[in-house]
Amino acid sequence: YSHDLIFKSKQFLNFYDNHYFPDSKKIALGKKWLDNRIYKRLKMGIEESFSKHQMVGKIPEYIRNKDVIKILIIVSTEWEVGGVIENKRYFFNNQYDSIKKIVSYFKNNSKFLFIIKVHPQHKNFDKKLEQDYKKFNLFKNTKVISSDNLYDTYAVINNSDIIMTFISLTGPESAYLGKRVICIGPSSYELFELSNNPKTPNELFDLL
């Protein structure tokens, strides 16, 4: 069923592989879809565009630092898929637990700057969890972008070195923008070879 994300990814891949359009047309259609979403900030089908309310080109000053490796962690909303047993994380329990263990593991590593971007929907539905995320600001190498910020998601992505996602559509968008993507799956795009998909904590930490 559609909320089982690996099943969904298999269905997407099967549809792509077996459709009668030539690859060139499939790629052109995908490019047009992504261009409309990223550059024109349009809602595409059921995929809402949160970037249309943001200030184009606006980024936090700390992201201009070229002396660190900037790892952007994009928090997803998981209310529609979080309770589905097939979507159980390969390691860690949930997004918050994942982020806590990642930033804690690297908290003394001055080469990294972790930027945690809270999803815009948290300001309406999960303020308590957002307050928990904001506690990571206490780490010297971690910054949290709140749900009500007006920073340009795509400008932040373009100024980051590595993008880490869970189920967010920013995964394929970031890959399209030429960024390295790490996905802590499962996700609906996991089978498309656009991201690194570690299966254990050690694999993730070694990858970083």
Secondary structure, DSSP 4 states (H G I P E B T S, - for coil): -TT-HHHHHHHHHHHHHH-SS-HHHHHHHHHHHHHHHHTS---BTTB--SGGGS-TT---GGGG-TTSEEEEEEPPP-TTTTT-GGG--SSSSSHHHHHHHHHHHTTT-TTEEEEEE--TTHHHH-HHHHHHHHGGGGSTTEEEE-TT----HHHHHHT-SEEEESS-THHHHHHHTT-EEEE-S--TTGGGSSSB--SSHHHHHHH-
